Each structure stands twice: as C-alpha cells, then as structure tokens.
Amino acid sequence: MAGGSDAMDTTANITLSCARCGKTAHLQCPKCMELKLPREPAAFCSQDCFKASWSSHKSVHMKAKDEENSDGSREGWLYCTKRGQGRSPKLPHFDWTGGLRPYPISPYRVVPPHIDRPDWAVDGIPKIEPSSDLQRVVEIKTPEQIERMRETCRIGREVLDAAARIIRPGVTTDEIDRVAHETTIAAGGYPSPLNYHFFPKSCCTSTNEVICHGIPDARKLEDGDIVNVDVTVYYKGVHGDLNETYFVGNVDEASRQLVQCTYECLEKAISIVKPGVRFREIGEVINRHASMSGFSVVKSYCGHGIGELFHCAPNIPHYGRNKAVGVMKAGQTFTIEPMINAGVWRDRMWPDGWTVVTTDGKRSAQFEHTLLVTETGVEVLTARLPSSPKVYPWLNE
C-alpha cells in the first residue's frame, strides 16, 4: 500500500496537492495508478497522510473495479501491439517518457459496403502507393483532379470540426474517433487511416507528449490536456489530410504558447508557397519561428504529397538545413504539418508501433493543411470555415 511515485503531474507541469491535508504532494497511490484513476484524489504529501487516509481512500479502488466489471461496453477492448496487427489484455512493459499511458482500444469500426475504399481497406497493405512513380515525381494535378481534391478536403474539414466540437474533459479519444468515423461515412467517404499499414482507427488522436499517430482508446481526456486530432478522408478517389491541436478545459500558459506557436509556424510556411519556391525553404521558415519561441522542430516526420495516393512526393521536412529537392509548381498538392516540441526534438515509439512521443516527456503540438499551388500563390484546400469551432483565442483578437 506504500506509494513511491513522484506526484508532479508531468503532463501539465502542475504540482498536485495532498488529498488529505492540502500540502504539496510527493507521492501517489500505486493502486490508483494501476487502475488509471484521476491523479488529484490519489496524491499525498507523505506516507503518514497516505496511511491515515487509507480506510476511506481504498473505497475508490473498489468503486472503480465495480464499474469496470459492470461495464459491458468494454467487452473486446484490448491493448494494441505489433503496429496494429496484435492485441493484448495487458499493458505492455515500456520505459514511458511522460505521464501518458496507452489504454485498451475498441474493435474495428464497420464501413458500409457502398463506400468506395482504398486498396488497403481489407488486408491493411497498400498495393499501388509503394511502387508508384509518384514517389519520385511530383504530380501536376489536372483541373478535374483538383476539383475532386477540393470536395474531399471540404469533407475532411467538416469531419475535423465535428470531432473538435465534442472535445472536453471526460470524453475518451475513442469517442472522438467514433465521431470522425461516422461523419466521414455519412458524407460518403472512407477514413483513410483505417487499416492503413494496419492502423486500427479512423483518425489519430495525439495527447500531451504524443507527437503524432496516437491511437484513439479508452482514456478520458483530462482538464489541462492538449490533444491533436488528425483526419484524412478518401472520397472520389482522392485523399484530403488535415489536423489541429485543441485545448481540453483549462490549459496552462506554457501549453497555450506551444500550440499558438505551432499554428503560427504553419501559417508562416503557407505564406511562402507559390511557384518557384524551393521545398526546402518551408523548413527554414518553420525552424526560425519555433527556435525564436524557444521550441524545437521534430525531424523524423514530414509533410508529403497527396492526391490519389495518401503519401507521395514531394517530401516536406519542417526543420532547417534540410535537403528536400525540387521547386513548387502550379497544380501540385501537398501537406505542411509541423510538429513542434516544448523540449528536445527527438522522439520514441510506443510498443504499439504507431504512437510517437517526445523523449523527454514534454508536450508536442501539430497543425496540418492540404495545399494546392496556384499560378499566383496557394489555395488552402482544408481551410477553416465560418462554421468551424472558435477555439483559438488569437484568431478572435
């Protein structure tokens, strides 16, 4: 019954208070951590306070177990392993870098038979994409392809907005995935991430120290979290890709600054897009703004070409002094999606084979748009709409 875990809330950089006396907490109840219960009622300043509270505190564990046993909706929920191809009833062993842990995930969501699907939908393996010439040559889209891209990206924006509207403390990331999935299907589209290289969900949800590719699961969002939702829609044979990072309840100032800086990095990068600009310049612009704000830029994951293929040329690094080749030409479509870290830029992979986290456990934020290079500049195909949720204070100033 002794608790030896540090009670500093590393996900939000907030010092917790003792649940019994209100002093600064240094310990957390190990049973509460095992059951993944909220941190605040499980924090204590000393072993003495913990022991004095035990007779009443242990009832929290019993209640949690009763709720777990009576919750039939969790039947079939397991931890994701082997890059989406495996499931396990037990939490994997791992040297976790921050306060976040994976939770069990729900079974695959159903896609109605009338929905047009990409070639990986059934067996998880893309057939056309890996060997396509468009991995080496940047495609110039036809007017017909561009119009299909506009339609698809508009649906993607509406899907992301629908997901954003439900974000609040207590909502699970699996619920966000359900909304993204159902909104996509209702529009006649297929959620591109679903079964792409065996990814088990219809969108990515990346919370706090997760940089990208977080898997929606049973974890409830907590007050003070930040969460990125990454949506891609496949419709009329093309993909539209976008993401945004959202505040959950009352978020600390450091996290707000990180999210705003990341938003600005994307906006500044988009502002230079036009024919004749080198792709490598995008990283210079992003790196300059992030560094001036005291943040770092993730180097392992980049923007990409998009269209009838989910990922193709060009490769768009977001960091400075990169070696991206080529120049922008009218008719090209690609994403810019900077991932900005509060600490160091380096990353690690969770045992699920998808979830990428910061090595120091500090927070990360990301924003993404799908763009079309025009004759005179750029069109943001996934731009926010007048109906998009008003969630960013700096846009209202």
C-alpha positions as CSV (number, residue, x, y, z in Angstrom):
1,M,0.0,0.0,0.0
2,A,3.0,2.3,0.1
3,G,3.2,4.9,-2.7
4,G,6.6,5.9,-4.1
5,S,5.8,7.6,-7.3
6,D,6.5,11.3,-7.8
7,A,3.3,13.4,-7.6
8,M,4.5,16.0,-10.1
9,D,2.0,16.0,-12.9
10,T,4.5,15.8,-15.8
11,T,1.8,16.1,-18.5
12,A,0.7,19.5,-17.4
13,N,3.7,20.7,-15.3
14,I,1.3,21.2,-12.3
15,T,2.3,20.3,-8.7
16,L,-0.5,18.3,-7.1
17,S,-1.8,18.9,-3.5
18,C,-2.2,16.3,-0.8
19,A,-5.8,14.8,-0.9
20,R,-5.8,14.8,2.9
21,C,-4.1,18.0,4.2
22,G,-3.6,20.2,1.1
23,K,0.1,20.4,1.3
24,T,2.4,19.8,-1.8
25,A,2.1,16.2,-2.8
26,H,5.2,14.0,-3.3
27,L,3.5,10.5,-3.5
28,Q,0.7,8.9,-5.5
29,C,-1.3,5.8,-4.5
30,P,0.1,2.9,-6.6
31,K,-3.3,1.2,-6.8
32,C,-4.9,4.3,-8.3
33,M,-2.1,4.5,-10.8
34,E,-2.6,0.8,-11.7
35,L,-6.4,1.4,-12.2
36,K,-5.6,4.6,-14.1
37,L,-7.8,6.8,-11.8
38,P,-7.5,10.6,-11.7
39,R,-4.3,11.9,-10.2
40,E,-5.7,14.6,-7.8
41,P,-7.5,12.3,-5.3
42,A,-4.5,9.9,-5.4
43,A,-1.9,12.4,-4.4
44,F,-0.4,12.6,-0.8
45,C,2.3,14.6,0.8
46,S,3.7,11.7,2.9
47,Q,3.3,8.1,3.9
48,D,1.7,9.3,7.2
49,C,-1.1,11.1,5.3
50,F,-1.5,8.2,2.9
51,K,-1.8,5.7,5.8
52,A,-4.2,8.0,7.7
53,S,-6.5,8.2,4.6
54,W,-6.3,4.5,3.7
55,S,-9.5,3.3,5.3
56,S,-11.6,5.8,3.3
57,H,-9.4,6.1,0.2
58,K,-9.5,2.3,-0.6
59,S,-13.2,2.6,-1.3
60,V,-12.2,4.5,-4.5
61,H,-10.5,1.3,-5.7
62,M,-13.5,-0.9,-5.0
63,K,-15.8,1.5,-6.8
64,A,-13.6,1.6,-9.8
65,K,-13.4,-2.2,-10.0
66,D,-17.2,-2.5,-9.7
67,E,-17.7,0.0,-12.5
68,E,-15.1,-1.9,-14.7
69,N,-16.8,-5.2,-14.0
70,S,-20.3,-3.9,-14.8
71,D,-19.3,-2.1,-18.0
72,G,-20.3,-4.4,-20.7
73,S,-19.3,-1.9,-23.4
74,R,-15.7,-2.7,-22.7
75,E,-16.0,-6.2,-23.9
76,G,-13.5,-6.9,-26.7
77,W,-11.3,-3.8,-25.8
78,L,-7.6,-4.7,-25.8
79,Y,-4.2,-3.0,-25.9
80,C,-2.8,-2.5,-29.4
81,T,0.5,-4.2,-30.2
82,K,2.7,-5.1,-33.3
83,R,2.0,-2.0,-35.3
84,G,-1.7,-2.6,-35.2
85,Q,-1.6,-6.3,-36.0
86,G,-1.7,-7.6,-32.4
87,R,-3.9,-7.2,-29.3
88,S,-3.1,-7.9,-25.7
89,P,-5.2,-7.9,-22.5
90,K,-2.2,-6.5,-20.5
91,L,-0.4,-3.1,-20.6
92,P,2.9,-3.6,-22.3
93,H,6.2,-3.0,-20.4
94,F,7.9,0.1,-21.6
95,D,10.1,2.9,-20.3
96,W,7.4,5.6,-20.6
97,T,8.8,9.1,-21.2
98,G,5.9,11.1,-19.7
99,G,2.7,10.7,-17.7
100,L,0.6,9.3,-20.5
101,R,-0.1,5.6,-20.9
102,P,-2.0,3.6,-23.6
103,Y,-5.5,2.3,-22.8
104,P,-7.4,-0.6,-24.4
105,I,-8.9,0.1,-27.8
106,S,-12.3,-0.8,-29.2
107,P,-12.8,-3.3,-32.1
108,Y,-12.7,-2.1,-35.7
109,R,-15.5,0.2,-36.8
110,V,-17.7,-1.0,-39.6
111,V,-17.6,0.6,-43.1
112,P,-20.8,0.1,-45.1
113,P,-20.3,-1.9,-48.4
114,H,-21.4,1.0,-50.6
115,I,-18.4,3.2,-49.5
116,D,-15.6,3.3,-52.1
117,R,-12.4,2.1,-50.4
118,P,-8.6,2.5,-50.9
119,D,-6.7,-0.7,-51.7
120,W,-5.5,-1.3,-48.1
121,A,-9.0,-1.3,-46.6
122,V,-9.4,-5.1,-46.4
123,D,-5.9,-6.5,-45.7
124,G,-4.0,-3.5,-44.4
125,I,-1.4,-3.4,-47.2
126,P,-1.3,-0.5,-49.8
127,K,-0.6,-2.0,-53.2
128,I,-0.3,0.9,-55.6
129,E,1.3,3.5,-53.4
130,P,4.8,2.0,-52.6
131,S,5.8,1.3,-56.2
132,S,4.2,4.3,-57.8
133,D,6.3,6.7,-60.0
134,L,4.7,9.4,-57.9
135,Q,7.0,8.5,-55.1
136,R,9.8,10.1,-57.2
137,V,8.0,12.6,-59.4
138,V,5.8,15.4,-58.1
139,E,2.4,15.2,-59.9
140,I,0.8,18.2,-61.5
141,K,-2.9,17.7,-60.9
142,T,-5.5,18.1,-63.7
143,P,-8.4,20.5,-63.2
144,E,-10.6,17.5,-62.7
145,Q,-8.4,16.1,-60.0
146,I,-8.1,19.5,-58.3
147,E,-11.9,19.7,-58.2
148,R,-12.1,16.3,-56.6
149,M,-9.4,17.3,-54.1
150,R,-11.5,20.4,-53.2
151,E,-14.6,18.3,-52.5
152,T,-12.6,15.7,-50.4
153,C,-10.7,18.4,-48.4
154,R,-14.0,20.1,-47.6
155,I,-15.4,16.9,-46.2
156,G,-12.2,16.4,-44.2
157,R,-12.6,19.9,-42.7
158,E,-16.2,19.1,-41.7
159,V,-15.1,15.8,-40.1
160,L,-12.4,17.5,-38.1
161,D,-14.8,20.3,-37.0
162,A,-17.3,17.7,-35.8
163,A,-14.6,16.0,-33.8
164,A,-13.5,19.3,-32.3
165,R,-17.0,20.1,-31.1
166,I,-17.1,17.2,-28.6
167,I,-13.6,17.7,-27.1
168,R,-13.9,18.4,-23.3
169,P,-12.7,16.7,-20.1
170,G,-14.2,13.3,-19.6
171,V,-14.6,12.4,-23.3
172,T,-12.5,9.5,-24.5
173,T,-10.3,9.7,-27.6
174,D,-12.3,6.6,-28.8
175,E,-15.4,8.8,-28.8
176,I,-13.5,11.3,-30.9
177,D,-12.7,8.5,-33.3
178,R,-16.3,7.4,-33.4
179,V,-17.5,10.9,-34.4
180,A,-14.8,11.2,-37.1
181,H,-15.7,7.8,-38.5
182,E,-19.4,8.3,-38.5
183,T,-19.1,11.8,-40.0
184,T,-16.9,10.5,-42.8
185,I,-19.2,7.7,-43.6
186,A,-22.2,10.0,-43.6
187,A,-20.5,12.1,-46.2
188,G,-19.9,9.1,-48.4
189,G,-16.1,8.9,-47.6
190,Y,-13.7,6.4,-46.2
191,P,-11.5,7.3,-43.2
192,S,-8.1,6.9,-44.9
193,P,-6.1,5.9,-41.7
194,L,-8.4,2.9,-41.0
195,N,-6.3,-0.2,-41.6
196,Y,-3.5,1.8,-43.5
197,H,-0.5,-0.4,-42.7
198,F,-2.8,-1.9,-40.1
199,F,-3.5,1.3,-38.2
200,P,-6.6,0.3,-36.2
201,K,-8.6,3.5,-36.1
202,S,-10.3,6.1,-38.3
203,C,-8.3,9.1,-37.1
204,C,-5.2,9.8,-34.9
205,T,-5.5,11.4,-31.5
206,S,-2.2,12.6,-30.0
207,T,-2.4,13.9,-26.4
208,N,0.2,15.9,-24.5
209,E,3.7,14.3,-25.1
210,V,2.4,12.3,-28.1
211,I,3.9,13.9,-31.3
212,C,1.8,12.1,-33.9
213,H,0.0,8.9,-34.8
214,G,-1.7,8.4,-31.4
215,I,-4.3,5.6,-31.4
216,P,-7.8,6.5,-30.1
217,D,-8.5,4.5,-26.9
218,A,-10.5,4.3,-23.7
219,R,-8.6,7.1,-21.9
220,K,-10.7,10.1,-20.9
221,L,-9.4,13.5,-21.7
222,E,-8.4,15.4,-18.6
223,D,-8.7,19.1,-17.7
224,G,-5.4,20.7,-18.8
225,D,-4.6,18.3,-21.6
226,I,-3.9,19.3,-25.2
227,V,-5.0,16.9,-28.0
228,N,-4.3,16.8,-31.7
229,V,-6.9,15.2,-34.0
230,D,-5.5,14.1,-37.4
231,V,-8.2,13.4,-40.0
232,T,-7.8,12.1,-43.6
233,V,-10.8,11.4,-45.9
234,Y,-10.8,9.3,-49.1
235,Y,-13.6,10.4,-51.4
236,K,-14.0,10.2,-55.2
237,G,-10.6,8.5,-55.5
238,V,-8.5,11.2,-53.7
239,H,-7.4,12.0,-50.1
240,G,-7.7,15.1,-48.0
241,D,-5.5,15.4,-44.9
242,L,-5.6,17.9,-42.0
243,N,-5.1,18.2,-38.3
244,E,-5.4,20.7,-35.4
245,T,-4.3,20.7,-31.7
246,Y,-7.1,21.6,-29.2
247,F,-7.2,22.7,-25.6
248,V,-9.1,20.5,-23.1
249,G,-10.6,22.6,-20.4
250,N,-8.2,25.0,-18.6
251,V,-4.8,24.7,-20.1
252,D,-1.6,26.2,-18.6
253,E,0.1,29.2,-20.3
254,A,3.1,27.2,-21.5
255,S,0.9,24.8,-23.4
256,R,-1.1,27.7,-24.9
257,Q,2.1,29.3,-26.1
258,L,3.3,26.0,-27.6
259,V,0.0,25.5,-29.5
260,Q,-0.1,29.1,-30.8
261,C,3.5,29.0,-31.9
262,T,2.8,25.7,-33.8
263,Y,-0.2,27.3,-35.5
264,E,1.9,30.3,-36.5
265,C,4.6,28.1,-37.9
266,L,2.1,26.5,-40.3
267,E,0.7,29.9,-41.3
268,K,4.1,31.4,-41.9
269,A,5.1,28.3,-44.0
270,I,1.9,28.6,-46.1
271,S,2.6,32.3,-46.7
272,I,5.7,31.5,-48.8
273,V,4.0,28.8,-51.0
274,K,4.0,29.8,-54.7
275,P,5.5,28.6,-58.0
276,G,9.3,28.8,-58.0
277,V,9.9,28.4,-54.2
278,R,12.1,25.5,-53.1
279,F,10.5,22.9,-50.9
280,R,13.5,23.2,-48.5
281,E,12.5,26.8,-47.7
282,I,9.4,25.6,-45.8
283,G,11.6,24.0,-43.1
284,E,13.7,27.2,-42.8
285,V,10.7,29.3,-42.1
286,I,9.2,26.9,-39.5
287,N,12.5,26.3,-37.8
288,R,13.2,30.0,-37.5
289,H,9.9,30.8,-35.8
290,A,9.9,27.8,-33.5
291,S,13.5,28.4,-32.4
292,M,12.8,32.1,-31.7
293,S,10.0,31.0,-29.4
294,G,12.2,28.5,-27.5
295,F,10.8,25.4,-29.1
296,S,12.2,22.6,-31.2
297,V,11.1,21.0,-34.5
298,V,10.6,17.3,-34.9
299,K,12.8,15.9,-37.7
300,S,11.6,12.3,-38.1
301,Y,8.2,13.0,-39.7
302,C,7.4,15.3,-42.6
303,G,4.7,16.7,-44.8
304,H,4.0,14.9,-48.1
305,G,2.4,14.9,-51.5
306,I,-1.2,13.8,-51.6
307,G,-3.9,13.1,-54.1
308,E,-4.9,9.7,-55.5
309,L,-2.1,8.4,-53.2
310,F,-2.2,9.1,-49.4
311,H,1.5,9.7,-49.3
312,C,3.8,10.5,-52.2
313,A,6.4,13.1,-53.5
314,P,7.3,15.7,-52.5
315,N,8.8,15.2,-49.1
316,I,8.3,18.3,-46.9
317,P,10.8,18.5,-44.0
318,H,9.8,21.1,-41.3
319,Y,13.3,21.6,-39.9
320,G,16.1,23.9,-41.0
321,R,19.1,23.0,-43.2
322,N,17.1,20.1,-44.8
323,K,17.9,18.6,-48.1
324,A,14.5,18.5,-49.7
325,V,14.8,18.6,-53.5
326,G,12.6,20.4,-56.1
327,V,10.7,23.6,-56.5
328,M,6.9,24.3,-56.3
329,K,4.9,24.4,-59.5
330,A,1.2,25.3,-60.1
331,G,-1.0,22.2,-59.8
332,Q,0.9,20.4,-57.1
333,T,-0.8,19.4,-53.9
334,F,1.0,18.5,-50.6
335,T,0.7,18.9,-46.9
336,I,2.6,21.0,-44.4
337,E,2.3,19.7,-40.9
338,P,4.9,20.9,-38.4
339,M,5.3,19.1,-35.1
340,I,6.7,21.4,-32.5
341,N,8.1,20.2,-29.1
342,A,8.3,22.1,-25.9
343,G,11.6,20.3,-25.1
344,V,14.0,18.4,-27.3
345,W,13.1,17.4,-30.9
346,R,13.9,13.7,-30.5
347,D,11.2,11.1,-30.4
348,R,10.5,7.5,-29.4
349,M,7.9,4.9,-30.4
350,W,5.5,3.2,-28.0
351,P,5.1,-0.6,-28.1
352,D,2.0,-0.3,-30.3
353,G,4.3,0.5,-33.2
354,W,2.4,3.7,-34.0
355,T,2.4,6.2,-31.1
356,V,5.3,8.6,-31.4
357,V,6.3,10.5,-28.2
358,T,8.8,13.1,-27.1
359,T,11.9,11.5,-25.4
360,D,11.8,13.9,-22.5
361,G,8.0,13.6,-21.9
362,K,7.4,17.2,-22.6
363,R,4.4,18.3,-24.7
364,S,4.2,18.5,-28.5
365,A,1.7,20.2,-30.8
366,Q,0.9,20.0,-34.5
367,F,-1.2,21.6,-37.2
368,E,-1.7,20.5,-40.8
369,H,-3.3,21.6,-44.1
370,T,-3.5,20.2,-47.6
371,L,-2.4,22.8,-50.1
372,L,-2.7,23.5,-53.8
373,V,0.0,25.6,-55.5
374,T,-1.8,28.0,-57.9
375,E,-0.4,30.2,-60.6
376,T,-0.2,33.2,-58.2
377,G,0.3,31.5,-54.8
378,V,-1.5,29.0,-52.8
379,E,-5.0,27.7,-52.0
380,V,-5.6,26.1,-48.6
381,L,-7.9,23.2,-49.5
382,T,-8.6,22.3,-45.9
383,A,-9.0,25.9,-44.7
384,R,-11.2,26.7,-41.7
385,L,-14.8,27.5,-42.5
386,P,-17.1,30.3,-41.0
387,S,-18.8,27.4,-39.2
388,S,-15.6,25.9,-37.7
389,P,-15.5,26.0,-33.9
390,K,-14.0,29.2,-32.5
391,V,-11.4,27.5,-30.3
392,Y,-8.3,29.7,-30.8
393,P,-8.2,33.0,-28.9
394,W,-5.6,34.5,-31.2
395,L,-8.0,34.2,-34.1
396,N,-10.6,36.3,-32.3
397,E,-8.3,39.2,-31.4
